[in-house]
Amino acid sequence: MTITIIGTGLIGGSLAISLREQHLATTIIGVDNNQANLERAKALGLIDTYLPLDEAFAQSDLVILAIPVDAVLHLLPGLLDKATKQVIMDVGSTKEKILDLVKDHPHRGRFVAAHPMAGTEYSGPDAATSQLFLHKTMVLCDVKRSDEDAVEMVEDLVEKLQMRLVYMNAKEHDLHTAYVSHISHITSFALALTVLQKEREAGRIFELASGGFASTVRLAKSSPDMWVPIFKHNRNNVLDVLDEHIHQLQSMKSMLENEDYNSFYKAIQRANKIKKILK
Amino acid sequence: MTITIIGTGLIGGSLAISLREQHLATTIIGVDNNQANLERAKALGLIDTYLPLDEAFAQSDLVILAIPVDAVLHLLPGLLDKATKQVIMDVGSTKEKILDLVKDHPHRGRFVAAHPMAGTEYSGPDAATSQLFLHKTMVLCDVKRSDEDAVEMVEDLVEKLQMRLVYMNAKEHDLHTAYVSHISHITSFALALTVLQKEREAGRIFELASGGFASTVRLAKSSPDMWVPIFKHNRNNVLDVLDEHIHQLQSMKSMLENEDYNSFYKAIQRANKIKKILK
């Protein structure tokens, strides 16, 4: 089938590689505001060709929105207006605002809301890789509001990508992703700012930074174009979990101030329980 | 030469593997309070034998303290009392308190204070690996207070391990490691506690946790036996950097509360500068 990928960056480009490898796509058309990205995606063989959105849409069986969530909000209603046979899926990191916007659209059924729990701190077509989605989780939201054939097409795609499929409603999705994804990014941005603020001798960071620091701070390389809209969409959940995180840090700080190393020890033991969840 | 390694866990065990591979050690003797660790280290071939501390010490050319920093404080003066020909090195994560304790010891020169900027979130002999130190940084502190032959022996060891050598004074060391190592661990412990507190459905974390979450939170698996003494020794520096970190998080929180997405965008752009330091 012919697939249009809107947004030929890390996620769109990686999808293109995998969809081609799995023989799901006969033709992949790229659509992107950024002409340099399109040229690069074509040169890398991620897409077969690029076209203006309307032309690409008309020729496609499946249209994938791999763009920041505010751009999804902006484009989706107009695409649904034109959607007759096409299936439209997004791969955005928030779901409530997007699904709320189109909930009464007459062609709502053509849309499948998806979120692959995969990514890296890099962006752009050159960051695309073939292994990005392998054995990761794909969340599909509110599938009951999507047409049966549309859901089947996306489920087939998820299976071919060898991803684990999870179903949720949009509210649940946004709550859980605030905990297990969005807060990690805030922590990492704040940690980078802390170190850059306190540690004026960049050379010293470079010499001393070990694997632990690198892994904690690597998400701080993530693009603001992608992340500001996510925090905007999921503001209430993110604020709630950020409050709790600051509270935990303040509590550890008090233990240190009071030299209450017994409580500090117990807090670390409680934190160690994350071992049971993350192998 | 004969090397005694006190503490046959992750660091001591990994050193044992590398020292043997590099033909630096003819015999490696293990010393450990934990008999099960000794048996396991011997079964794994990390050590040739194990002995009580005094016997091991008497036979050794080099004695390496690979134990929590409070245990280093406890053992080091007594070892120095007996040190005639022996070189003693530690591999602890803090340096000021240790070096201050022995600064006037008549055998101070036999001690070389070292800190390999390497580790993982795992502990015990089974966590030992041959590649742990490769191309990582080894910090030596206050080497001018150590005897020339002792420094040369440790420098030779560092070179054979293919590590990058950096010299610092103890004060500098403890300041910089608070920024690039100790704060990462606090952040990670607090993040694990946040998620475990907010996210009662452990199954959901498991399903949704992607690489980003795993990398931010992996240090939260680290042992309190190792880390509480580090935070205790480096309390003032850690409190200082923790204050700044909480301030950065509160500032991001205010931006979200006030829906000041312009400032949020700029903050992320500033955090992105960590790219220049960490490739």
Chai-1 contact restraints between the chains, C-beta under 6 A:
chainA,res_idxA,chainB,res_idxB,connection_type,confidence,min_distance_angstrom,max_distance_angstrom,comment,restraint_id
A,M117,B,L208,contact,1.0,0.0,6.0,A-B,restraint_1
A,M117,B,S210,contact,1.0,0.0,6.0,A-B,restraint_2
A,A118,B,S210,contact,1.0,0.0,6.0,A-B,restraint_3
A,T137,B,E207,contact,1.0,0.0,6.0,A-B,restraint_4
A,V166,B,E207,contact,1.0,0.0,6.0,A-B,restraint_5
A,H176,B,R204,contact,1.0,0.0,6.0,A-B,restraint_6
A,H176,B,L208,contact,1.0,0.0,6.0,A-B,restraint_7
A,Y179,B,V195,contact,1.0,0.0,6.0,A-B,restraint_8
A,Y179,B,K198,contact,1.0,0.0,6.0,A-B,restraint_9
A,Y179,B,E199,contact,1.0,0.0,6.0,A-B,restraint_10
A,V180,B,I205,contact,1.0,0.0,6.0,A-B,restraint_11
A,V180,B,L208,contact,1.0,0.0,6.0,A-B,restraint_12
A,V180,B,A209,contact,1.0,0.0,6.0,A-B,restraint_13
A,V180,B,F213,contact,1.0,0.0,6.0,A-B,restraint_14
A,S181,B,F213,contact,1.0,0.0,6.0,A-B,restraint_15
A,S184,B,G212,contact,1.0,0.0,6.0,A-B,restraint_16
A,S184,B,F213,contact,1.0,0.0,6.0,A-B,restraint_17
A,S184,B,T216,contact,1.0,0.0,6.0,A-B,restraint_18
A,I186,B,M252,contact,1.0,0.0,6.0,A-B,restraint_19
A,T187,B,T187,contact,1.0,0.0,6.0,A-B,restraint_20
A,T187,B,L191,contact,1.0,0.0,6.0,A-B,restraint_21
A,S188,B,T216,contact,1.0,0.0,6.0,A-B,restraint_22
A,F189,B,I268,contact,1.0,0.0,6.0,A-B,restraint_23
A,F189,B,A271,contact,1.0,0.0,6.0,A-B,restraint_24
A,A190,B,Q248,contact,1.0,0.0,6.0,A-B,restraint_25
A,A190,B,L249,contact,1.0,0.0,6.0,A-B,restraint_26
A,A190,B,M252,contact,1.0,0.0,6.0,A-B,restraint_27
A,L191,B,T187,contact,1.0,0.0,6.0,A-B,restraint_28
A,A192,B,A271,contact,1.0,0.0,6.0,A-B,restraint_29
A,A192,B,I274,contact,1.0,0.0,6.0,A-B,restraint_30
A,L193,B,Q248,contact,1.0,0.0,6.0,A-B,restraint_31
A,L193,B,A271,contact,1.0,0.0,6.0,A-B,restraint_32
A,T194,B,E244,contact,1.0,0.0,6.0,A-B,restraint_33
A,T194,B,H245,contact,1.0,0.0,6.0,A-B,restraint_34
A,T194,B,Q248,contact,1.0,0.0,6.0,A-B,restraint_35
A,V195,B,Y179,contact,1.0,0.0,6.0,A-B,restraint_36
A,Q197,B,E244,contact,1.0,0.0,6.0,A-B,restraint_37
A,K198,B,Y179,contact,1.0,0.0,6.0,A-B,restraint_38
A,K198,B,V241,contact,1.0,0.0,6.0,A-B,restraint_39
A,K198,B,E244,contact,1.0,0.0,6.0,A-B,restraint_40
A,E199,B,Y179,contact,1.0,0.0,6.0,A-B,restraint_41
A,A202,B,I277,contact,1.0,0.0,6.0,A-B,restraint_42
A,R204,B,H176,contact,1.0,0.0,6.0,A-B,restraint_43
A,I205,B,V180,contact,1.0,0.0,6.0,A-B,restraint_44
A,I205,B,I277,contact,1.0,0.0,6.0,A-B,restraint_45
A,F206,B,I277,contact,1.0,0.0,6.0,A-B,restraint_46
A,E207,B,T137,contact,1.0,0.0,6.0,A-B,restraint_47
A,E207,B,V166,contact,1.0,0.0,6.0,A-B,restraint_48
A,L208,B,M117,contact,1.0,0.0,6.0,A-B,restraint_49
A,L208,B,H176,contact,1.0,0.0,6.0,A-B,restraint_50
A,L208,B,V180,contact,1.0,0.0,6.0,A-B,restraint_51
A,A209,B,V180,contact,1.0,0.0,6.0,A-B,restraint_52
A,S210,B,M117,contact,1.0,0.0,6.0,A-B,restraint_53
A,S210,B,A118,contact,1.0,0.0,6.0,A-B,restraint_54
A,G212,B,S184,contact,1.0,0.0,6.0,A-B,restraint_55
A,G212,B,L219,contact,1.0,0.0,6.0,A-B,restraint_56
A,F213,B,V180,contact,1.0,0.0,6.0,A-B,restraint_57
A,F213,B,S181,contact,1.0,0.0,6.0,A-B,restraint_58
A,F213,B,S184,contact,1.0,0.0,6.0,A-B,restraint_59
A,A214,B,L278,contact,1.0,0.0,6.0,A-B,restraint_60
A,S215,B,S215,contact,1.0,0.0,6.0,A-B,restraint_61
A,T216,B,S184,contact,1.0,0.0,6.0,A-B,restraint_62
A,T216,B,S188,contact,1.0,0.0,6.0,A-B,restraint_63
A,T216,B,T216,contact,1.0,0.0,6.0,A-B,restraint_64
A,V217,B,I274,contact,1.0,0.0,6.0,A-B,restraint_65
A,L219,B,G212,contact,1.0,0.0,6.0,A-B,restraint_66
A,A220,B,A271,contact,1.0,0.0,6.0,A-B,restraint_67
A,A220,B,I274,contact,1.0,0.0,6.0,A-B,restraint_68
A,K221,B,K275,contact,1.0,0.0,6.0,A-B,restraint_69
A,P224,B,Y265,contact,1.0,0.0,6.0,A-B,restraint_70
A,P224,B,I268,contact,1.0,0.0,6.0,A-B,restraint_71
A,P224,B,Q269,contact,1.0,0.0,6.0,A-B,restraint_72
A,V228,B,Y261,contact,1.0,0.0,6.0,A-B,restraint_73
A,V228,B,F264,contact,1.0,0.0,6.0,A-B,restraint_74
A,V228,B,Y265,contact,1.0,0.0,6.0,A-B,restraint_75
A,K232,B,Y261,contact,1.0,0.0,6.0,A-B,restraint_76
A,R235,B,L256,contact,1.0,0.0,6.0,A-B,restraint_77
A,L239,B,L256,contact,1.0,0.0,6.0,A-B,restraint_78
A,V241,B,K198,contact,1.0,0.0,6.0,A-B,restraint_79
A,L242,B,K253,contact,1.0,0.0,6.0,A-B,restraint_80
A,E244,B,T194,contact,1.0,0.0,6.0,A-B,restraint_81
A,E244,B,Q197,contact,1.0,0.0,6.0,A-B,restraint_82
A,E244,B,K198,contact,1.0,0.0,6.0,A-B,restraint_83
A,H245,B,T194,contact,1.0,0.0,6.0,A-B,restraint_84
A,I246,B,L249,contact,1.0,0.0,6.0,A-B,restraint_85
A,Q248,B,A190,contact,1.0,0.0,6.0,A-B,restraint_86
A,Q248,B,L193,contact,1.0,0.0,6.0,A-B,restraint_87
A,Q248,B,T194,contact,1.0,0.0,6.0,A-B,restraint_88
A,L249,B,A190,contact,1.0,0.0,6.0,A-B,restraint_89
A,L249,B,I246,contact,1.0,0.0,6.0,A-B,restraint_90
A,M252,B,I186,contact,1.0,0.0,6.0,A-B,restraint_91
A,M252,B,A190,contact,1.0,0.0,6.0,A-B,restraint_92
A,K253,B,L242,contact,1.0,0.0,6.0,A-B,restraint_93
A,L256,B,R235,contact,1.0,0.0,6.0,A-B,restraint_94
A,L256,B,L239,contact,1.0,0.0,6.0,A-B,restraint_95
A,Y261,B,V228,contact,1.0,0.0,6.0,A-B,restraint_96
A,Y261,B,K232,contact,1.0,0.0,6.0,A-B,restraint_97
A,F264,B,V228,contact,1.0,0.0,6.0,A-B,restraint_98
A,Y265,B,P224,contact,1.0,0.0,6.0,A-B,restraint_99
A,Y265,B,V228,contact,1.0,0.0,6.0,A-B,restraint_100
A,I268,B,F189,contact,1.0,0.0,6.0,A-B,restraint_101
A,I268,B,P224,contact,1.0,0.0,6.0,A-B,restraint_102
A,Q269,B,P224,contact,1.0,0.0,6.0,A-B,restraint_103
A,A271,B,F189,contact,1.0,0.0,6.0,A-B,restraint_104
A,A271,B,A192,contact,1.0,0.0,6.0,A-B,restraint_105
A,A271,B,L193,contact,1.0,0.0,6.0,A-B,restraint_106
A,A271,B,A220,contact,1.0,0.0,6.0,A-B,restraint_107
A,I274,B,A192,contact,1.0,0.0,6.0,A-B,restraint_108
A,I274,B,V217,contact,1.0,0.0,6.0,A-B,restraint_109
A,I274,B,A220,contact,1.0,0.0,6.0,A-B,restraint_110
A,K275,B,K221,contact,1.0,0.0,6.0,A-B,restraint_111
A,I277,B,A202,contact,1.0,0.0,6.0,A-B,restraint_112
A,I277,B,I205,contact,1.0,0.0,6.0,A-B,restraint_113
A,I277,B,F206,contact,1.0,0.0,6.0,A-B,restraint_114
A,L278,B,A214,contact,1.0,0.0,6.0,A-B,restraint_115
